[in-house]
């Protein structure tokens, strides 16, 4: 063992300690944004695929702007997977502000059929959306922030403009 550490070693250890302590304070914890449905409708039913349009209202509850680069999400109807989406988005949401983000989700006929089973006699359905907002920005920010939203909609309003 070394009885006496060289001055360079002592300075190096002190610098390393300060660097470690300084890096621990650099990270900023982001609150997950609040997400709600602004609109949901089935746009098109064709062949083996259905197209669902969703507009999300994203609330940035942080004191810094969020630059949304993409969204990866899954839409469920009455607890059963209905549609999925991966979208490139280029939208900045200012600090303590909101933005509407339109999404086009795709559903297979099988997923839609599973979701529709048991809807007879019901006037409303429960939609839930969960996923991750892909965030761009500084290195210390997380690259993905999870979110979820849930809403009850009437079946009549959902099918209003189906082609």
Buried (B, 14 or more C-beta within 10 A) or exposed (E): EEEEEEEEEEEEEEEEEEEEEEEEEEEEEBEBBBBBBBBBBBEBBEEEBBBBBBBBBBBBBBEBEBBBBBBBBBBBBBEBBBBBBEBEBEBEBEEEEBBEBEBEBBBBEEBBEBBBEEEEEEEBBEBBBBBBBBBEBEEEBBEBBEBEBEBEBEEEEBEEEEE
